[in-house]
Amino acid sequence: MSEAEDDIAETVSAERLRSIVDRIERLEEERKALADDIKDVKAEAKSAGFDVSVLNELLRQRKAEPAEVEERQTLLDLYRRALGM
């Protein structure tokens, strides 16, 4: 490659890198804003008398496959019985 071609390649790579970094930074800002929104909703739920830790468990279960939820519940019941609960 000629020196001019090297300069063009470096410029293109630098522009691509800058674009990627800018996009990542924007997405991280959006993620923080979403996390703040979730925190606010959970605070609202708590002030309405809901137990946030139970809500978190409910959210985990809704994300999981039904078989995973059932297996976890079965193990939890087994462990409770083993502890005499």
N, C-alpha and C positions, 0 to 999 in steps of 0.2 A: 504494500500500500504506500501511496505517496503521503507526504506530510499533511497535505490538505485533506486527504481522505481520512487520515488518523484524527485530525481535528474535528471533522464532521462526525465521525463515529463517536468520539468522546462527547461532543455536544449532544448528540442524540441520546447517548447513554445517560448523560447527566440530566437531560430533560425528562427522560423516562423515570429515572431514580427520584427526581424531585416530585414528579406526578404521583408516584407510588407513596412516597413519604407523606405528601400532602393528604392523600386519600386516607392513609392510616390515621393520621392526626385527626382528621374530621370524624372518622368512625369512632375513635377513642373519646372524642368530645361528646358524640351522640350517645355512646354507651354510658358515660358518666351522667348525662342528663336523664337517661332512662333509669339508671340506678337511683338517682335522686327522686324520680317520679314514683318508683316502686316503694322507696322508703316512706314517701308521703302517704301513699295509699295504705301501707301497713300501719302507719301511725293513726290514720283515720279509722282503720279497722279496730285498732286497740282502743281508741277513744269511744268506739261504738260498743265496746264490751267483748269483742272477739279476742280469743287467745291466739296471738301471732305465731307462736311455735306450732300450734295445731294447724293453723292455716298453711304454714310452711310444709308440714308433713303432708297435708292434703294436696298441695301443689306438686310435691315430689311423686305422690302416688298417681296423680293424673298424668304426669309425664311418662311414667313407667308402663311397661306392658302388663296386661292383666295377670299373666302367669307369674311375673316377678312380684307383683303386689301380693298375690296369693301365697307364694313361697315365703315371702318376708313375714306375712301374718302368721303362717304356720310355724315358722321358727320362733317368732315372738311368743306365741302361745306355748310352744314347747319349753322355751326358756323360763317363762313365768311359772309353769307347772313344776319345773325342776327346782325353782326357788321357793315353791310353796306359796305362790301369790295367787 
